[in-house]
């Protein structure tokens, strides 16, 4: 399994710290980052905000899409360029025309998209992507497409592994970026870490890399992260407001 940490811009459009590629607009090809997971409260918005801020800090023309019709968490981050888009309505009915328009934007805009679909839209959105062969269409048009999936520990582990399997079994090779989120506890079961679990071993050809979100000491760094999440702040905003935000 790939080493945890930021991946190289030559592969994903995400440039690792200390490298120079991707520091100005136009260097990285148009890229679509989809954050998908069927379990709610598992860290999709955390992934979306960190990814968006990382890319913006490297001069990328980022456009964030909040597709969660129930909980507009991403849209509450005022420092990020976020648009709200209903992928399903309040009754869970697929908004097909909105899916089509979003795909057209993926094809025609030169932005780097970061899309948080929300748990409610997970299956409808992924089903649409598969049925319409969206990833193949986008890649044939010169777009890079990556599916980011958070895996959380603790009581959320089994549900998040189910979400990973649902995506991995139907994803194309080297398209998944796994975020190992230890906020709720270690991502481990029966003495095995994620990269030793059978669900990963069965689908490792689909995984491009993994990125770790390690658990922090609750009375120091973790407390600051909690405050940031409550106030919907980016790292740059929090640092500018320190101490105590």
Buried (B, 14 or more C-beta within 10 A) or exposed (E): BBEBEBBBBEBBBBBBEEEEBBBEEEBBEBBBBBBBBBBBEBBBBBBBBBBBBBBBBBBBBBBBBBBBBEBBBBBBBEBBBBBEBBBBEEEEEBBEEBBEEBBEBBBEBEBBBBBBBBBBBBBBBBEBBEEBEBBEBBBEEEBBBBBBBBBBBBEBBEBBBBBBBBBBEEBEEBBBBBBBBBBBBBBBBEEEEBBEBEBBEEBBEBBBBBBBBEBBEEEEEEEBBEBBBEEBBBBEBBEEEEEEB
